[in-house]
Amino acid sequence: MGARERIQQDLAGLEEALAALTLEFHSTYESYLTALGQAVRQQLILACYHLCTQAVPESFLKLSFDGRQKMQQSVRLLAVASEEKLRSLATESEAEEEEIEEDEFEEDEIEEDEFEEDEFDEEIETEEETEEETEEETEEETEEKNEFSAMNYELPTKNHQLPIPTNSPESLARWQHSIEKSIAHNIKLLSRDTNRLLQQSGILASQLPEPVLEAASGAESSSDSVAGPPNLLNIVIETDSSSAPRNLAETSHPKPLRITAIKLRLSEIEFADAGSSAWRQQIRNISAKLNSLGRDYQKKQREMAVVEAESAWRSSWFED
């Protein structure tokens, strides 16, 4: 019993340290994501400026004054939306978990009422379908009137993250991984949607398909990459008639294709912003503490398992 009590005390101390580390993690990520959101907003606009004034100035000058203003306004809307989305990543998971619990609590009552309301639901569905068709027609008209609209910005409305845990180092590590994965996903989608906007506005070639951009992005680390401003994809790749647009590659004589587009990179964003860079270093420090705590936690759990197994052996052993 002495060994078990000692291990239990050690585990209790580790759980207290884990709870404190969880709060520190959460607070640090909130500050980091606020700083990162501001940095992404600023550097997205800066990357678009470099692309329009240095990479493809001829395409930008072809726009009318009104067209330039609409394009710039849509870029600003994308930048603001991305800032808000990144800032919400640390807290959104907790609110979603509460919604899930409420839905599960009310599920039984809803199922009881469904049988009695079948006929009424059918009438409502018919009316809703009519309303949805009308709404879809209205939305299509709106999109046609504003080709530079930022409503096509398709960042996910929900982030499938774990609620911030306190029960084990492993669950806290999974929570951190889910946030990092969401950050990378949001930045990737922001780059894609900005390129779509620039294609709609005529800055980038509209004939350039997304598979070509994806291939160029994957080949970016090759020796064919071209130096340039940060957060821009600036690369020369070899093309053939099957992978390049007709106006960008000759059918009989393939030639190099120069790709210039927006490609936000987390490393470049943090490097250029002192605030997000400082918070990233703090996250690394806390991650190191979590790794150390996780090793100690596993060691104590192993010791407790050994003590309990020895006790179980003695309790069931009988001499012949």
N, C-alpha and C positions, 0 to 999 in steps of 0.2 A: 504493500500500500504506500510505503514511503516513496518508492520510485514513481508510482503512478501519480501521486500528488505533486511531486516535483515536476514531472513532465506536463501535467495539467496547468500548473502555474506558468511554466515556460510558454505553453501554447496560448494561455490567456494574455500574457505580455505581448506575444507576437500578434495576436488579434487586435489588441489595442494599437500597436504600431501600424498595423494594416489599416485600421479605421482612420488614423491620423494621416497616413500616406494617401488614402483615397480622397480625403478632403483636399489635401495639397495638390493632388493630381487634377481634381476637378477645377479648383480655383486657377491653377496654372494654365490649364487648357482654355478656360474662358478668356483669360487675358491674352494668351497666344492667338486664339482665333479672332479676337477683336483686332489685334495688331495685324494679323495676316489678312483679314478681310480688307482693311484699309490699304495694305500694300498691294494686294491683287487689283483692287479698283484703280489705284494710281498707275500701276505698271501695265495693266491692260490698255489704258488710254495712251500711255507713252509708247507702247508697242504699236498701236494703231497709227499713232503720229509718225513714227519712224517708217512704217510700211507705206503710208500714203505720201510722205514727203521725200523719202530717200529710195525706197525699193521700187515703187511704181508711181512716180509723180505724174506721168502722162495720163494714167487712168483716172487719178484724182482730179486733175485739171479739166478732164472732159465733163465732169459733173457740173450742173448748174449751181448757182449759189444756193438755191433752195434745196437741191439735192444734197449738197455738202452738209447743210445744217441738219437735214433729216437723218443722214447717216451718222453724224456726230452725236445727235441726241439719242439715237438708238444705242450707240456704243456706251454712252453714259448710263442709260437704263440697264444695260447688261452688267455694267460694272457695279452699279448700286445693288442690283439683285444678287450678284455673287457675294458682295460684302455682307448682306443680310443673311444669306444662306450659310456662309461659313461661320458667322457669329452664332448662329442658332444650333450648330452641331452639338455642342457640349450639353445643352439643356433640353433639346428636342426629344431625346430618347426617354427622359424621365416622364415627360407629359404623355408620350405615346403609351408607355407602360401603364399609366393610370387609366387611359382610355380603354386599353385592352381589358383591364380588371373590371371596369364598369360594364363593358359589353358582356363579359362572361357572367357577371352577376345578374344581368337582365335577360340573359338568353332563354332561361326556362320560362319566364313570363311571356316572352314574345312567342315561343313555340305553342303555348296554350291558346293564344289568341288567333294564331294563323288559321286553324281549321274553321273557326266561325266566320272569318272575314275573307274567305276565298272569293266569293262573288263580288264583294265590295272592292277587293284588290284588283280584280280584272277590269272593272270600270275605271279605276284610277290609272292603271297601266295604259289603257287605251288613250285616256286624256294626256298622260305624260308623254306618250309616244308622239302625239300630235304636237305638243308643246316643244319636244326635243327637235322635231323636224323643222319647226319654225325657227327655233334658236340656231340650228345648224346653218340654215339659209342666211340668217342675219350675220352670223360669224363669218361665213364665206364672203359676203359682200364687204364686211369691214376689212378683212385681210386683203382683198383686191384693191381697196382704196388706199391702203397704207402698206406698201411693199417693204418699207424700212422698219416695220413694227418690231419691237423687241418681245412680242408675245410668243414668238417661236422659241424663246429661251427655255430649253427643256431640262433644267435641273430637276432632279427628283423631288416630289413634294413631300416624300417621307424618307427618313433615313432608318434603315433596318439595323438599329444598334441595340446593344444590350443596355438595360438600365444600369447605372453606376453601382457596382457591387461592393460588398464589404465582407463577404463570407470566405474568400480565399484569394491568394495571390494570382492563381490561374484565371479566375473570372475577371479580376481587375486588368490583367494583361490582355484578355480578349476584348474588354471594353476599350482599352487604348488602341488595339489593332483595328477595331471597327471604326473609330474616329479617324485614324490615319488613312484607312481605306476610303472613307467618305471624302476626306480632303482631296486625295488624288483623283477620285472620280469626279468631283465637282469641278476641279481645275481642268480636267480633260474635256468635260462637256462644255465648259465656258469657252475653251479654245475652239472647239468644233462649231458652236453656235455663232461665235464672232466671225469665223471664216464664212459661214453661211450668209451672215448679214453682209459681209464685204462682197460676196458673190452677187447677192441680190442688188446691191448698190452699183455694181459694175467695176469695183476696184480690183477684184480678183476675177480671173477668167471663169465664167459660168459653165463653160464646157469641161472644166477640170473636175473629174469625178472624185468622190471621197476615197475610193480604194487607192487612187494614186497618191493622195495626201497621206493615207495610212502607211503605204509602202515607203514613201519618202521619210515619214517620221521614224519608221523602223530602221531605215538606213542612215539615219542622221549621224551616228557615231562613226561612220566610215570615213575614209580619207578624202571622199569627194565633198564633204561638207565645206561650206564657205563661211568665213568669219563675218560677223555682223552684230547688230544691236541685240541685247538680251531679249528672250521670249519671242523670237522670230524663228521660224523654220526657213532656212536659207541654204538650199542644197542643189547640187547638180547631179542628176541621175541619168543613166542610159535608158532609152526607151525603144520600144518597137511598135509596130502598127497595131498590135493586139492590146497593148496596155496604155497607150497614150491617145488623147483626143486627136482628131484628124488635122486640126489646125495647129497642133503643137509637135507633131512628128510626121515625117514623110513616110509613105507606105513603102517605097523602094529603098530609101536611104535613111535609116534611123539616125537620129542625132540627139545629143544631150538635151535634157529638159531641165530648165532652171525652175525650182519650186521656191516660192516665197509666200509664207502664210503665217498666221498667228499660232504660236505654240508656247503656252505658258509652262514654265518649269519651276517647280517648288524650290529647288536649290538656288536658282537665279533670283527668285523673288525674295527669299530669305537673305541671300548674300547682299542684296541691294538695300535691304531695310533693316536698320539697326534694332528696331523694336521687336519684330518677329524673330530676328536672329538671336537676340538675348533670351527671349522666352523659349525658343527651341533648345538652347543650351540648358536652361532650367529643366525642361522636360527630360533631356538626356540624363541629368543628374538624378532626377526622381526615378527614372527607369532603372538606373544602376542600383538605387536603394531597393526597388521592388525585386530585382533579380536576387540581391543578397538576402532579402527577407524571404523570398520564395524558397531558396535553398535551405535556410534555417527551418522554415515551416515544414518542408518535406522531411528533413532530418528528424524533427520532433515527432511527426506523424509516424515515421518508421519506428522510432523508439517506443512510442505508445503501442503500436501494433505488436511489437516484440513482447512487451510487458503483458499485454492482454492475452497473447497466445500462450505465454508461459503459465499464466493464471488459469486459462481454460484447460491446458494440459493437466495441471495438478488437480483441478476440480473433477475431471472425468477419469483419472487414473486410480485403479484399485489393484492392490496386490492380490495375487492368487492365494 
